[in-house]
């Protein structure tokens, strides 16, 4: 992998997106830091089992950092060979209580940290906007904010992989970025900077 790449791996639940991201991270030069955005709830047995499966799949020499909130800071400060962030959806969920103005500042911080990063970064994102519109306001807020985040990261990324139905497609190879059609700005974020 070329030094200092940003890669986004997106897909629905159970698609294999985390496995693909882990495979890409294993090809990086230097140490890998797995950035876990999940809050560990010891009372949620199902979630604990999922986290355990992810841990068992990863090489033992990978370092793990639990980062439920301060993702932009970690992206700026870490200089390991590769950061694997799993996942953007969990990070967004952790920040749902932020008022809209604070959320917009958080997105700007994320954009800046990704632009100025000094290491390879692979980010995993859930695709949740392809289904039914959520019945509750909080579900709609989550869907919309995750869509904004994925769109921002995808616009900055060197490679964007979509994992679905057992297949992987590099979206950067088969399509033009949306900014090509919109003149360079996406929702106030300049994806070229």
HUSUL-V24781 format. One line per field, one symbol per residue. phi: phi as a letter, one per 20 degrees, with the letter a starting at -180 (. if undefined). psi: psi as a letter, one per 30 degrees, with the letter a starting at -180 (. if undefined). A space follows every 10 residues. Layout:
phi=???
psi=???
//
This chain:
phi=.ffmedcddc rfgmeoffff gfffffefen fddeeeefee dfeeffffff ffgffffeff efedcecfce ggffffeecf gbddecbfff ffgfdffffg ffgfffffff gffffegcbf cdddceedee dffgfdgfff fggffffgff fffffeffcc dddblmccce ffedbefgfg ednodclnde fee
psi=kkkhlkkkjl llkgfgeeee eeeeefflkl lkjjjjfkkj jffjeeeeee eeeeeffkkf fkkkkjifeh eeeeeefkgl ekkjjjleee eeefgffkle eeeeeeeeee eeeeeglglk kkkkkkjfgf akkkfkeeee eeeeeeeeee eeeeffkekj kkjkhglkkj fffflkkefe ffgfkjhfkj ff.
//
